[in-house]
């Protein structure tokens, strides 16, 4: 028996390696995801690892020359016999897999479903789980048209997201902090939330900004404040922030725009803890760009998780066609989403999030591929 380990970025790639090296009779014994290693692991994708085996006793026997004595032949026969029980089990496992109609998500009737989710950058384990769950419900009926499969994929994805809190029709706290890395659109998002609250909810709104690192950011928020006719305070330190909080304590909603800094610097999050007050009168949204890779989203969340994050706001929906990274983050870290933004227009380019809406972002177009 020959057992070997294979690795690749996707399941189809790794199965191709198995077949190429061990042949079509190979049996998959185990699969798992392994983290990228090395100096540049932060920029590498996780790998699918497969352990596969094939019965090599036949090839061993073929290699034994006919001139060898009976003792050698007997030894080979004994070795083959000792492997027989193991190989029978492996063959039975292979038959079981085949009887389940190619349940390996990277092959057979499941390949296009699975590959669509992988193309959307879902983690392989999550994609496989979704596809196999649909198959169990369908039984042996695989005749659903592609538009029907899009519906089934959407329903299964929605079910995975339903336990998490979504939407934010009414901002329940007076003070709302927007935190996140630089360049994700926190200031524009603050303006959109303010405009929505003023125009549709008739709330009394104010701005506080702690982004004193970029003069342009202060000027941008001042422009929005002037257009919306709302007051703005600039907080350079905790004392300024507390004075602004006291000044606006009777307002319905106070949006706090924070500085965008390099999230890899632990000191940035520590500065936020020293500058802002996270208490029962406030809530905090982590603002992330949908153009980010999952590994970056995960790293950002890990840096901010010591701050009481209420929900995520995803920006730049209009700049990407893949949404799997967002799904990975929500499912793996039990997070909810308040809003998605899809452009620079204030207040139009923002929508309240829901499980079904985000699931459709992932599965949209499957039926027309």
C-alpha positions, 0 to 999 in steps of 0.5 A: 500500500502506498500512502502519500500527502498532497496539497493545493489551493483548491480541491479540484487541483489537489484531486488532480495531483492524486489521480496523476501520481497514484492513479484512478484507483487511489482512495482519499483517506483524509482532507483538511485545510492547512495554514500557509507557512513561511515569511510571506504567509500573510500573503498566501492562501490556505491550502487543501491537504489530502492524504490518499492511498493506493494498493501497490501490492500488484506492482510490487509483484510485477517487479519480482523477477521470475528467477527469484527463489520461492522464499522471496515470492513467499515474502511478497505474498505474505506482505500482500496478504497482510495488506489485504484487510486494510485495502479491503476497508479502503476499497469499501470506503471508495465504493461507499463514496461512489455510491453516494454519487460523488460526494467529493464536492470537487468532482462529479455533479457537485463540481460546478456548485462547489467551484462557484462558491470557491470562485466567490472565495468561500473557504473550502470547508464552508463551501463543501458543507453547503454543497453537501447539505443541499445534496442530503436534502435533494437525495438522488434528484440532481435534476434541478435547473441552474436557476433552481440551484441558485435558489437552493444555494441562496437558501442554504447560505441564508440559513448559515447567516440567519443566527447572526444579527443583521440590519440596523433600522434604528440606531439604538445608542446615542454615540456610534463609533466607526472604527477600521483601517485607513481607506475603507470609507469611514468618513463617507459612511458617517455622512451616509448614516447622518443623512439617513437619520436626518432625512428619514428618521428626523433625528437631531444629529452631530459629528465628532471626529478624532481623525486629526492625523489627516487634515483632509479628513477633517475638511471632508467631514466639515463639508458634510456637516455644512451640507447636512447642517449639523454641528461638528467637534474635533477631538484631539485627546480624551479631554476634547472627546469628553467635552464633545460628548457632554456637549452633544449628550442631548442629541439623538445621534452622535457619529464619531469618525475615528482615524484610519491607521495601519491596523497591523500596529497594536498601538493604534487600537490601544490609542482608540481605547485611550481616546474613546469611551466604550460604554452602555451609551455607545456602540461601535461598528467595524468598517471593512472593505469588501475588496479585502481578502479574507485573511486581511479581514480576519487580521483586522478583526483580531486587532479590533476584537478587544473593542466591543464591536456591535456589527460590521459595515461593509463598504465598496460593494460596487468595487468587487464581484466576490463576497465569500470573504465577508461570509467567511468572516461572519460565519467563523467569528459569529459577527453580524452586518449592519449595512453595505455601501456601494458608492460615494453618493450621500445618502443614496449608496447605502443599504441595510444588510440582511442574510438573504441579501448577502447570500444573494451577492454570493450566489447571484449569476450561478444560474446563468454561468 
